[in-house]
Amino acid sequence: MSVVLGSGKYTVRQMTNIQIMQEITNTTNSPHVNPVVRVLIADDHPHVVKMLKRMLSRMELPLEIQTASSATEAVEQITKNPVRLLITDFRMPDMSGLDLIKRLDDDVMPEHIILITAYDSPGLKLAAQDLGVDDYVVKPFDPKDFRDVVLLAVKALQGTNLKPN
């Protein structure tokens, strides 16, 4: 599995989870780095939110996990208390995950965005990239692959160095 972060392409399997955690820990021991990454999971399906929250909690990463049951609620939460990582579903009843991103002001825009969708199309993927979505995940997805995407996101947010393949 390869993931595009910034200007380089990185392979998730190049480092083990233990190596990634060691590098995050080494970086976050600096007094200039906040080790906790605030995350918001936005999805209108409670079982999906519960599953993603449980999955992230079990990763033993320095995460503060919040949830929102609608895009509107997500916009309100982020506006009041910005997050560094946004994990959002594309299709929600009140507005799409892309519309959620469009409604956020630059000063509260998450540094890393993961869009989850069951509606894969080249047009959607391009629109997501144009809005700054960092990772595009298509349902159904392998939980291991999703954990790898989150690991790389946290690693990037903590400022650790990735080695391109």
C-alpha positions, 0 to 999 in steps of 0.5 A, spaced: 500 500 500 502 506 498 500 513 500 501 520 498 503 525 503 505 532 501 510 531 495 513 524 496 510 517 495 511 513 501 510 505 502 506 504 509 510 497 509 517 500 509 516 501 517 513 496 522 508 499 527 513 499 532 518 503 528 513 508 527 511 509 534 519 509 536 520 515 531 513 518 534 516 517 541 523 520 540 520 526 536 515 528 541 520 528 547 522 535 544 519 540 549 517 544 542 512 538 540 505 537 543 505 529 543 497 529 543 494 529 536 486 531 536 482 527 532 475 528 530 471 522 526 465 525 523 460 520 520 452 519 521 452 512 522 453 510 529 456 503 528 461 506 524 463 512 529 464 507 534 468 502 530 473 507 528 473 510 535 475 503 538 480 502 532 484 508 533 483 507 541 487 500 540 492 503 536 496 506 543 497 513 539 497 519 542 490 521 540 485 525 543 479 522 539 472 526 538 466 524 534 460 528 531 454 524 528 453 529 522 457 534 518 454 540 521 456 538 528 463 537 525 463 544 523 461 546 530 466 542 534 472 544 529 470 551 529 470 551 537 476 547 538 480 545 532 483 538 531 489 536 527 486 530 524 479 530 521 476 523 519 470 524 515 465 520 511 463 523 504 456 522 504 452 524 510 444 527 510 446 534 512 452 535 507 457 532 504 464 531 507 467 535 502 462 541 503 464 540 511 471 541 509 469 547 504 465 550 510 471 551 515 475 557 515 483 557 514 485 558 521 481 552 523 482 547 517 485 540 520 492 539 518 491 532 515 484 530 512 482 523 511 476 522 507 472 515 507 467 513 501 463 508 498 462 512 492 469 511 489 469 515 482 475 519 479 471 526 479 470 525 487 477 523 488 479 529 484 475 534 488 477 531 494 484 532 492 483 540 490 480 541 497 486 538 500 484 531 502 490 527 504 488 520 504 482 517 500 479 511 503 474 507 499 469 502 503 469 497 504 477 497 507 481 493 510 482 495 518 489 494 518 490 498 511 486 504 515 490 503 521 497 504 517 494 510 514 492 513 521 499 511 523 502 515 517 498 521 518 500 521 526 507 521 524 506 526 519 503 531 524 508 529 529 514 532 524 517 525 524 521 524 518 519 519 512 523 516 508 521 516 500 521 509 497 
